[in-house]
Amino acid sequence: MTLLSIDIDYLAQTLNSLLTIPSPTGYTDELARFVSKELEALGVFYEITRRGAIRARLDGKNSKPARAFVSHLDTLGAQVKSLKENGRLELVPIGHWSARFAEGARTTIFSENGAYTGTILPLKASGHTFNEGIDTLPVGWDYVELRVDAYSKCSDDLAKLGVDVGDIVAIEPGQEFLDNGFIISRHLDNKAGVAIMLAALKAMIKAGKKPTVDIFWLFTIAEETGHGATSILTPEIASLVAIDNGTSAPGQNSDEFGVTIAMADQTGPFDYHLTRKMAQLSRDNDIKHQKDIFRYYRSDAAAAIEAGADVRTALITFGVDASHGYERIHMHALRSVAELCTLYALSPVEIQRDAKEFSDLKGFTTQPTEDADQELTPDTEEPGPDTH
């Protein structure tokens, strides 16, 4: 199968635009608008849920068994917990991330009276005042506060500004796109995944390629708080491929180059057949890839399964160094994941039985047994267990 050409400039420009739009979980309306307009520009049908998740569809040669890709629009962030008597703000995190990476972050506080910039600082921020005390202060959200860039000497001053408990705090990404292909920014998880999906869509449309079956392109809005793809699937979707970050770190097999195929996360193994199809497509088309297992990680796919969706799931990732911190990725991985997306969308459906929600054993899948020379059972329609 010939690889489709991925527009790298479009991918980079789209990612940069996504990063400039604040979207902590619970504050994703504007980013949903941006993605919807991109889909309109590409000529892709889409619909938006009440809260702003997006379900787009690219019609295939057949409607079932439909496939889907999913990434999430929401990012990490914070909320105002209280207005402090010193005129600063106590925070709680949105999503799971360490206050170690919050210290020094530039922010935007969204109040009902308008937006204010600010900086998250440790409670002991001045070495000239606290000397070695700044190095012995514990790390945690109880030990940081937000300094607002406005006159605020006390809690009453903050109230006069219109700042209140529950206000959303967006963390500035500080993105850098280097000439050598590296991209450094916060929130690459998972705005890079969104950019990958849009770039893959663009490549398919430009090439005039019709997918084998209907392909849904899902953009969720609450993955960082565990909700993910809980209510956006349709009954005809038989397989769901999540696109998110792989954790390039000591003890992991993820890489900032190529595709990292997740075999399992903290909720358990991904679908046996679908994950192996991702690996086979990568091998057959010379896409650099590796496999990994994530022990402290969950994705949109996990949320879908926990919500009761009977879909095969897989997770294909771009390696991220320092995930949920000051993240770094490489364009090679983004391009590789986008290429794999198009390959999967155009690949044949081997498990035709998946078109039905319920059926008998005819066409049901097989997996290797202790017998290395396992033969097909009489009612197995397809030649191997590693395809979907």
Backbone hydrogen bonds in HBPLUS format (Angstrom, degrees):
<---DONOR---> <-ACCEPTOR-->    atom                        ^
c    i                          cat <-CA-CA->   ^        H-A-AA   ^      H-
h    n   atom  resd res      DA  || num        DHA   H-A  angle D-A-AA Bond
n    s   type  num  typ     dist DA aas  dist angle  dist       angle   num
A0011-LEU N   A0007-ASP O   2.95 MM   4  6.25 157.3  2.00 149.9 157.1     1
A0012-ALA N   A0008-ILE O   2.89 MM   4  6.13 166.8  1.91 155.6 157.8     2
A0013-GLN N   A0009-ASP O   2.89 MM   4  6.03 168.9  1.90 153.1 156.8     3
A0014-THR N   A0010-TYR O   2.84 MM   4  5.86 159.4  1.88 148.4 154.4     4
A0015-LEU N   A0011-LEU O   2.95 MM   4  6.11 160.8  1.99 147.0 152.7     5
A0016-ASN N   A0012-ALA O   2.92 MM   4  6.14 161.6  1.96 150.9 156.0     6
A0017-SER N   A0013-GLN O   2.99 MM   4  6.21 157.0  2.04 144.7 150.9     7
A0018-LEU N   A0014-THR O   2.89 MM   4  6.14 158.3  1.94 152.3 158.4     8
A0019-LEU N   A0015-LEU O   2.95 MM   4  6.17 155.4  2.01 151.0 157.3     9
A0020-THR N   A0016-ASN O   3.21 MM   4  6.45 138.4  2.40 141.5 151.4    10
A0021-ILE N   A0018-LEU O   3.23 MM   3  5.56 158.5  2.28 107.9 114.4    11
A0075-THR N   A0023-SER O   2.87 MM  52  5.85 141.3  2.02 135.9 142.1    12
A0027-TYR N   A0024-PRO O   2.79 MM   3  5.41 145.8  1.90 155.6 156.0    13
A0025-THR N   A0075-THR O   3.19 MM  50  5.88 143.6  2.32 161.4 150.7    14
A0032-ALA N   A0028-THR O   2.98 MM   4  6.19 155.7  2.04 157.5 165.1    15
A0033-ARG N   A0029-ASP O   2.99 MM   4  6.33 148.3  2.10 146.3 155.2    16
A0034-PHE N   A0030-GLU O   3.01 MM   4  6.33 155.1  2.08 144.3 150.6    17
A0035-VAL N   A0031-LEU O   2.98 MM   4  6.25 169.7  1.99 156.6 157.7    18
A0036-SER N   A0032-ALA O   2.97 MM   4  6.04 158.3  2.02 144.3 151.0    19
A0037-LYS N   A0033-ARG O   3.01 MM   4  6.23 154.6  2.07 148.3 154.4    20
A0038-GLU N   A0034-PHE O   3.03 MM   4  6.36 147.2  2.14 146.0 155.6    21
A0039-LEU N   A0035-VAL O   2.95 MM   4  6.27 156.3  2.00 151.8 157.7    22
A0040-GLU N   A0036-SER O   2.95 MM   4  6.25 151.7  2.03 144.4 152.6    23
A0041-ALA N   A0037-LYS O   2.94 MM   4  6.17 155.4  2.00 143.8 150.0    24
A0042-LEU N   A0038-GLU O   3.02 MM   4  6.29 141.1  2.17 142.7 153.3    25
A0043-GLY N   A0039-LEU O   3.02 MM   4  6.17 113.1  2.49 134.1 150.8    26
A0044-VAL N   A0039-LEU O   2.95 MM   5  5.27 172.3  1.95 153.9 152.1    27
A0043-GLY N   A0040-GLU O   2.97 MM   3  4.94 146.8  2.08  98.7 109.3    28
A0057-ARG N   A0045-PHE O   2.96 MM  12  5.68 153.6  2.03 149.9 153.0    29
A0047-GLU N   A0055-ARG O   2.98 MM   8  5.43 140.9  2.14 128.9 140.5    30
A0055-ARG N   A0047-GLU O   2.89 MM   8  5.43 169.1  1.91 166.2 169.4    31
A0049-THR N   A0053-ALA O   2.87 MM   4  5.30 162.2  1.90 151.7 157.8    32
A0052-GLY N   A0049-THR O   3.19 MM   3  5.14 141.4  2.35  97.2 108.3    33
A0054-ILE N   A0219-PHE O   2.91 MM 165  5.00 161.4  1.94 144.7 149.9    34
A0219-PHE N   A0054-ILE O   2.88 MM 165  5.00 161.0  1.91 149.1 151.9    35
A0056-ALA N   A0217-TRP O   2.96 MM 161  4.93 173.5  1.96 139.6 141.2    36
A0217-TRP N   A0056-ALA O   2.86 MM 161  4.93 158.7  1.90 127.1 133.7    37
A0058-LEU N   A0215-ILE O   2.82 MM 157  5.22 164.9  1.84 156.3 161.5    38
A0215-ILE N   A0058-LEU O   3.01 MM 157  5.22 169.9  2.02 149.6 152.7    39
A0061-LYS N   A0211-PRO O   2.94 MM 150  6.39 145.7  2.06 152.5 159.7    40
A0062-ASN N   A0212-THR O   3.21 MM 150  6.50 133.2  2.44 128.1 141.1    41
A0214-ASP N   A0062-ASN O   2.90 MM 152  6.41 124.6  2.22 146.0 162.4    42
A0066-ALA N   A0236-GLU O   3.02 MM 170  5.61 132.4  2.26 143.1 146.9    43
A0238-ALA N   A0066-ALA O   2.83 MM 172  5.72 164.6  1.85 148.0 148.8    44
A0067-ARG N   A0214-ASP O   3.03 MM 147  6.40 166.6  2.05 166.1 168.6    45
A0216-PHE N   A0067-ARG O   2.85 MM 149  6.24 162.3  1.88 144.9 150.0    46
A0068-ALA N   A0239-SER O   2.97 MM 171  6.24 126.4  2.27 143.8 159.3    47
A0241-VAL N   A0068-ALA O   2.80 MM 173  6.15 168.3  1.81 154.8 158.0    48
A0069-PHE N   A0216-PHE O   2.87 MM 147  6.31 155.0  1.93 161.4 166.7    49
A0218-LEU N   A0069-PHE O   2.84 MM 149  6.02 176.7  1.84 156.8 157.3    50
A0070-VAL N   A0241-VAL O   3.00 MM 171  6.28 143.1  2.14 146.3 145.4    51
A0243-ILE N   A0070-VAL O   2.90 MM 173  6.11 156.7  1.95 170.0 168.5    52
A0071-SER N   A0218-LEU O   3.06 MM 147  6.52 151.5  2.15 154.0 160.2    53
A0220-THR N   A0071-SER O   2.99 MM 149  6.40 153.9  2.06 146.2 151.7    54
A0073-LEU N   A0220-THR O   2.75 MM 147  5.95 169.8  1.76 166.2 162.7    55
A0077-GLY N   A0094-ILE O   3.20 MM  17  4.82 150.8  2.29 135.1 134.6    56
A0094-ILE N   A0077-GLY O   2.86 MM  17  4.82 166.1  1.87 119.0 115.7    57
A0078-ALA N   A0169-VAL O   3.03 MM  91  4.91 144.1  2.16 147.2 150.3    58
A0169-VAL N   A0078-ALA O   2.76 MM  91  4.91 157.6  1.81 150.5 143.1    59
A0079-GLN N   A0092-VAL O   2.88 MM  13  5.47 151.1  1.97 156.4 165.0    60
A0092-VAL N   A0079-GLN O   3.02 MM  13  5.47 149.9  2.11 149.6 157.8    61
A0080-VAL N   A0167-ASP O   2.96 MM  87  5.32 149.6  2.06 143.6 153.4    62
A0166-GLY N   A0080-VAL O   2.81 MM  86  4.97 167.2  1.82 136.9 141.4    63
A0081-LYS N   A0090-GLU O   2.69 MM   9  5.20 167.7  1.70 139.1 141.6    64
A0090-GLU N   A0082-SER O   3.00 MM   8  5.13 167.3  2.02 149.1 152.7    65
A0084-LYS N   A0088-ARG O   2.82 MM   4  5.29 157.5  1.87 169.4 171.2    66
A0087-GLY N   A0084-LYS O   2.98 MM   3  5.49 157.4  2.03 120.0 122.2    67
A0089-LEU N   A0146-LEU O   3.03 MM  57  4.87 157.5  2.08 132.3 139.5    68
A0146-LEU N   A0089-LEU O   2.89 MM  57  4.87 158.5  1.94 136.0 143.3    69
A0101-PHE N   A0098-SER O   3.06 MM   3  5.77 146.6  2.17 116.0 121.9    70
A0102-ALA N   A0099-ALA O   2.97 MM   3  4.65 141.7  2.12  91.9 103.9    71
A0103-GLU N   A0099-ALA O   3.15 MM   4  6.34 145.1  2.28 153.6 156.9    72
A0105-ALA N   A0102-ALA O   2.90 MM   3  5.34 164.3  1.93 138.9 139.4    73
A0104-GLY N   A0120-ILE O   2.67 MM  16  5.36 159.7  1.71 155.2 158.5    74
A0120-ILE N   A0105-ALA O   2.97 MM  15  5.42 160.5  2.01 153.2 159.3    75
A0172-GLU N   A0106-ARG O   2.87 MM  66  5.54 168.1  1.88 150.6 152.7    76
A0107-THR N   A0118-GLY O   2.81 MM  11  5.10 158.9  1.86 146.7 145.3    77
A0118-GLY N   A0107-THR O   3.10 MM  11  5.10 137.1  2.29 131.1 128.9    78
A0108-THR N   A0170-ALA O   2.92 MM  62  5.20 148.1  2.03 144.6 152.0    79
A0170-ALA N   A0108-THR O   2.89 MM  62  5.20 160.3  1.93 158.0 156.2    80
A0109-ILE N   A0116-TYR O   2.64 MM   7  5.14 169.5  1.65 162.2 164.4    81
A0116-TYR N   A0109-ILE O   2.94 MM   7  5.14 153.3  2.01 141.1 149.8    82
A0110-PHE N   A0168-ILE O   2.95 MM  58  5.53 173.8  1.95 169.1 171.2    83
A0111-SER N   A0114-GLY O   2.94 MM   3  5.22 153.0  2.02 145.9 147.0    84
A0114-GLY N   A0111-SER O   3.18 MM   3  5.22 165.4  2.20 105.3 109.3    85
A0149-ASP N   A0117-THR O   2.92 MM  32  5.59 171.6  1.93 148.1 145.3    86
A0119-THR N   A0147-ARG O   2.98 MM  28  5.29 150.8  2.07 140.1 148.7    87
A0147-ARG N   A0119-THR O   2.84 MM  28  5.29 166.8  1.85 159.6 156.1    88
A0121-LEU N   A0145-GLU O   2.82 MM  24  5.53 169.2  1.83 170.4 169.4    89
A0145-GLU N   A0121-LEU O   2.83 MM  24  5.53 152.5  1.91 157.5 166.9    90
A0123-LEU N   A0143-TYR O   2.96 MM  20  5.56 150.6  2.05 138.3 136.2    91
A0129-THR N   A0126-SER O   3.12 MM   3  5.30 144.5  2.25 100.4 110.6    92
A0130-PHE N   A0126-SER O   2.86 MM   4  6.05 179.0  1.86 164.7 164.8    93
A0131-ASN N   A0127-GLY O   2.88 MM   4  4.61 139.4  2.05 121.7 127.9    94
A0133-GLY N   A0130-PHE O   2.77 MM   3  5.03 153.2  1.84 140.3 137.0    95
A0134-ILE N   A0131-ASN O   3.44 MM   3  6.41 168.0  2.46 121.7 122.6    96
A0135-ASP N   A0132-GLU O   3.00 MM   3  5.46 146.2  2.11 110.3 119.8    97
A0143-TYR N   A0140-GLY O   2.97 MM   3  5.43 160.4  2.01 113.5 119.8    98
A0157-ASP N   A0154-CYS O   3.15 MM   3  5.40 124.1  2.48 101.1 114.1    99
A0158-LEU N   A0154-CYS O   3.29 MM   4  6.72 153.7  2.37 146.7 153.6   100
A0159-ALA N   A0155-SER O   2.95 MM   4  6.28 154.8  2.02 148.5 155.6   101
A0160-LYS N   A0156-ASP O   2.94 MM   4  6.22 149.5  2.03 145.4 153.5   102
A0161-LEU N   A0157-ASP O   3.11 MM   4  6.44 138.2  2.29 139.9 150.6   103
A0161-LEU N   A0158-LEU O   3.08 MM   3  5.12 127.2  2.37  94.4 108.4   104
A0163-VAL N   A0158-LEU O   3.19 MM   5  5.62 146.9  2.30 161.6 152.3   105
A0162-GLY N   A0159-ALA O   2.96 MM   3  5.08 144.3  2.09  99.9 111.1   106
A0167-ASP N   A0164-ASP O   3.18 MM   3  5.87 160.4  2.22 139.4 139.7   107
A0186-ARG N   A0173-PRO O   3.11 MM  13  4.50 157.8  2.16 121.0 127.8   108
A0176-GLU N   A0184-ILE O   2.76 MM   8  5.15 140.7  1.91 150.3 161.3   109
A0184-ILE N   A0176-GLU O   2.93 MM   8  5.15 159.1  1.98 148.7 154.9   110
A0178-LEU N   A0182-PHE O   2.92 MM   4  5.39 163.3  1.95 170.8 174.1   111
A0181-GLY N   A0178-LEU O   3.12 MM   3  5.64 160.8  2.16 118.7 120.4   112
A0331-MET N   A0181-GLY O   2.91 MM 150  5.21 156.7  1.96 137.2 144.3   113
A0183-ILE N   A0329-ILE O   2.89 MM 146  5.33 160.0  1.93 144.9 146.2   114
A0329-ILE N   A0183-ILE O   2.94 MM 146  5.33 157.2  1.99 149.8 157.3   115
A0185-SER N   A0327-GLU O   2.98 MM 142  5.43 156.5  2.04 142.3 150.0   116
A0191-LYS N   A0187-HIS O   3.35 MM   4  6.35 160.6  2.39 146.2 149.3   117
A0192-ALA N   A0188-LEU O   3.02 MM   4  5.15 168.0  2.03 132.9 135.5   118
A0193-GLY N   A0190-ASN O   2.96 MM   3  5.08 122.2  2.30  96.9 111.7   119
A0194-VAL N   A0190-ASN O   3.12 MM   4  6.58 150.1  2.21 148.0 156.0   120
A0195-ALA N   A0191-LYS O   3.04 MM   4  6.25 160.0  2.08 142.5 147.5   121
A0196-ILE N   A0192-ALA O   2.93 MM   4  6.14 150.9  2.01 144.3 152.3   122
A0197-MET N   A0193-GLY O   3.10 MM   4  6.36 160.7  2.14 147.4 151.2   123
A0198-LEU N   A0194-VAL O   3.09 MM   4  6.39 162.8  2.12 153.0 157.2   124
A0199-ALA N   A0195-ALA O   2.91 MM   4  6.07 155.6  1.97 147.8 154.9   125
A0200-ALA N   A0196-ILE O   2.87 MM   4  6.09 155.5  1.93 152.8 159.5   126
A0201-LEU N   A0197-MET O   2.96 MM   4  6.14 159.7  2.00 148.0 153.7   127
A0202-LYS N   A0198-LEU O   2.97 MM   4  6.16 160.1  2.01 144.8 150.2   128
A0203-ALA N   A0199-ALA O   3.00 MM   4  6.20 154.2  2.07 143.5 150.2   129
A0204-MET N   A0200-ALA O   3.08 MM   4  6.34 157.5  2.13 150.4 155.4   130
A0205-ILE N   A0201-LEU O   2.98 MM   4  6.23 164.2  2.01 156.3 160.7   131
A0206-LYS N   A0202-LYS O   2.89 MM   4  5.99 165.6  1.91 152.1 156.4   132
A0207-ALA N   A0203-ALA O   3.05 MM   4  6.11 152.1  2.13 140.6 148.0   133
A0209-LYS N   A0204-MET O   3.04 MM   5  5.31 155.1  2.10 157.2 158.0   134
A0208-GLY N   A0205-ILE O   3.08 MM   3  5.03 147.9  2.19  97.7 107.6   135
A0212-THR N   A0345-ALA O   3.16 MM 133  6.55 156.8  2.22 155.8 159.8   136
A0227-HIS N   A0222-ALA O   3.01 MM   5  5.38 140.5  2.17 164.2 152.0   137
A0228-GLY N   A0222-ALA O   3.33 MM   6  5.40 162.5  2.36  94.7  98.7   138
A0226-GLY N   A0223-GLU O   2.91 MM   3  5.06 164.0  1.94 114.0 115.6   139
A0237-ILE N   A0234-THR O   3.05 MM   3  5.70 161.5  2.09 122.1 127.7   140
A0312-ARG N   A0238-ALA O   2.87 MM  74  6.23 169.8  1.88 148.6 146.7   141
A0240-LEU N   A0312-ARG O   2.71 MM  72  6.06 159.5  1.75 163.7 169.8   142
A0314-ALA N   A0240-LEU O   3.02 MM  74  6.47 143.1  2.16 156.0 157.7   143
A0242-ALA N   A0314-ALA O   2.84 MM  72  6.18 163.6  1.87 158.2 152.9   144
A0316-ILE N   A0242-ALA O   2.95 MM  74  6.33 160.1  1.99 175.2 170.8   145
A0244-ASP N   A0316-ILE O   3.35 MM  72  6.74 151.9  2.43 142.5 150.6   146
A0318-PHE N   A0244-ASP O   3.24 MM  74  6.73 142.9  2.38 147.1 157.2   147
A0246-GLY N   A0318-PHE O   2.90 MM  72  5.48 166.7  1.92 125.0 125.9   148
A0320-VAL N   A0246-GLY O   2.65 MM  74  5.67 162.6  1.68 162.7 161.4   149
A0248-SER N   A0320-VAL O   3.03 MM  72  5.42 153.0  2.11 127.2 132.9   150
A0252-GLN N   A0249-ALA O   2.96 MM   3  5.52 151.3  2.05 146.2 146.1   151
A0259-VAL N   A0288-LYS O   2.91 MM  29  6.32 161.6  1.95 145.3 144.9   152
A0290-GLN N   A0259-VAL O   2.97 MM  31  6.50 142.1  2.12 156.1 165.4   153
A0260-THR N   A0317-THR O   3.00 MM  57  5.05 177.2  2.00 144.4 145.3   154
A0317-THR N   A0260-THR O   2.81 MM  57  5.05 156.1  1.87 146.4 153.9   155
A0261-ILE N   A0290-GLN O   2.76 MM  29  6.15 161.2  1.79 162.1 163.9   156
A0292-ASP N   A0261-ILE O   3.03 MM  31  6.27 146.2  2.15 146.8 146.8   157
A0262-ALA N   A0315-LEU O   2.93 MM  53  5.36 164.4  1.96 164.5 167.3   158
A0263-MET N   A0292-ASP O   2.82 MM  29  6.00 167.0  1.84 169.8 173.2   159
A0270-PHE N   A0263-MET O   3.00 MM   7  5.68 163.4  2.03 133.3 134.5   160
A0294-PHE N   A0264-ALA O   2.98 MM  30  6.25 168.1  1.99 148.0 148.2   161
A0265-ASP N   A0268-GLY O   3.15 MM   3  5.45 157.5  2.21 138.5 137.4   162
A0268-GLY N   A0265-ASP O   2.95 MM   3  5.45 167.1  1.97 120.5 124.8   163
A0266-GLN N   A0297-TYR O   3.06 MM  31  5.64 158.8  2.10 154.7 161.1   164
A0271-ASP N   A0313-THR O   2.90 MM  42  5.29 141.4  2.05 141.3 153.7   165
A0275-THR N   A0271-ASP O   3.08 MM   4  6.04 167.4  2.10 152.7 156.4   166
A0276-ARG N   A0272-TYR O   3.36 MM   4  6.38 155.6  2.43 136.0 142.6   167
A0277-LYS N   A0273-HIS O   2.98 MM   4  6.17 137.4  2.16 138.5 150.1   168
A0278-MET N   A0274-LEU O   3.13 MM   4  6.44 152.9  2.21 145.4 151.4   169
A0279-ALA N   A0275-THR O   3.14 MM   4  6.52 153.1  2.22 143.8 150.8   170
A0280-GLN N   A0276-ARG O   2.91 MM   4  6.08 156.2  1.97 142.0 148.8   171
A0281-LEU N   A0277-LYS O   2.84 MM   4  6.03 165.8  1.86 157.0 159.8   172
A0282-SER N   A0278-MET O   3.11 MM   4  6.26 152.6  2.19 139.3 146.7   173
A0283-ARG N   A0279-ALA O   2.91 MM   4  6.21 157.7  1.96 149.1 155.2   174
A0284-ASP N   A0280-GLN O   2.84 MM   4  6.01 171.0  1.85 157.6 160.1   175
A0285-ASN N   A0281-LEU O   3.17 MM   4  6.15 134.1  2.39 136.6 146.7   176
A0287-ILE N   A0282-SER O   2.90 MM   5  4.74 166.4  1.92 144.4 145.5   177
A0286-ASP N   A0283-ARG O   3.33 MM   3  5.26 172.2  2.33 108.8 108.6   178
A0303-ALA N   A0299-SER O   3.29 MM   4  6.69 157.1  2.35 148.9 154.7   179
A0304-ALA N   A0300-ASP O   3.06 MM   4  6.38 148.6  2.16 146.6 155.2   180
A0305-ILE N   A0301-ALA O   3.12 MM   4  6.44 160.7  2.16 152.8 156.6   181
A0306-GLU N   A0302-ALA O   2.97 MM   4  6.17 165.7  1.99 152.9 157.2   182
A0307-ALA N   A0303-ALA O   3.00 MM   4  6.10 133.3  2.22 137.2 148.9   183
A0307-ALA N   A0304-ALA O   3.20 MM   3  5.11 129.9  2.47  91.6 104.9   184
A0309-ALA N   A0304-ALA O   3.08 MM   5  5.58 160.7  2.12 155.7 149.9   185
A0308-GLY N   A0305-ILE O   2.94 MM   3  5.22 158.1  1.99 108.2 115.1   186
A0321-ASP N   A0328-ARG O   2.93 MM   7  5.11 166.6  1.95 150.8 152.6   187
A0328-ARG N   A0321-ASP O   3.10 MM   7  5.11 136.2  2.30 136.1 144.8   188
A0325-GLY N   A0322-ALA O   2.98 MM   3  5.36 131.6  2.22 141.1 138.4   189
A0333-ALA N   A0330-HIS O   3.04 MM   3  5.73 132.3  2.27 117.3 126.5   190
A0335-ARG N   A0331-MET O   2.89 MM   4  6.08 167.8  1.91 157.6 160.1   191
A0336-SER N   A0332-HIS O   2.99 MM   4  6.09 156.9  2.04 141.6 148.7   192
A0337-VAL N   A0333-ALA O   2.92 MM   4  6.12 162.3  1.95 154.9 158.2   193
A0338-ALA N   A0334-LEU O   3.06 MM   4  6.23 160.8  2.09 146.7 152.3   194
A0339-GLU N   A0335-ARG O   2.89 MM   4  6.15 155.9  1.95 151.2 157.8   195
A0340-LEU N   A0336-SER O   3.00 MM   4  6.27 157.1  2.06 146.7 152.7   196
A0341-CYS N   A0337-VAL O   2.95 MM   4  6.24 149.1  2.04 146.7 155.3   197
A0342-THR N   A0338-ALA O   3.18 MM   4  6.55 158.0  2.23 149.7 153.6   198
A0343-LEU N   A0339-GLU O   3.02 MM   4  6.31 157.0  2.08 150.1 157.0   199
A0344-TYR N   A0340-LEU O   2.95 MM   4  6.16 163.9  1.98 152.7 156.0   200
A0345-ALA N   A0341-CYS O   2.99 MM   4  6.21 161.6  2.03 150.1 155.5   201
A0346-LEU N   A0342-THR O   3.09 MM   4  6.22 143.3  2.23 143.8 152.1   202
A0347-SER N   A0343-LEU O   3.00 MM   4  5.98 114.4  2.44 139.7 155.8   203
A0347-SER N   A0344-TYR O   3.21 MM   3  5.06 151.6  2.30  98.3 106.8   204
A0354-ASP N   A0351-ILE O   3.08 MM   3  5.86 162.6  2.11 120.4 124.9   205
A0355-ALA N   A0352-GLN O   3.05 MM   3  5.92 169.5  2.07 126.2 128.5   206
A0356-LYS N   A0353-ARG O   3.09 MM   3  5.97 169.8  2.10 125.0 128.0   207
A0364-PHE N   A0361-LEU O   2.89 MM   3  5.10 166.2  1.91 130.8 129.9   208
A0363-GLY N   A0379-ASP O   2.92 MM  16  6.02 166.0  1.94 166.2 170.7   209
A0374-GLN N   A0371-ASP O   3.13 MM   3  5.35 128.6  2.41 124.6 120.0   210
A0380-THR N   A0377-THR O   3.05 MM   3  5.43 166.8  2.06 123.5 123.8   211
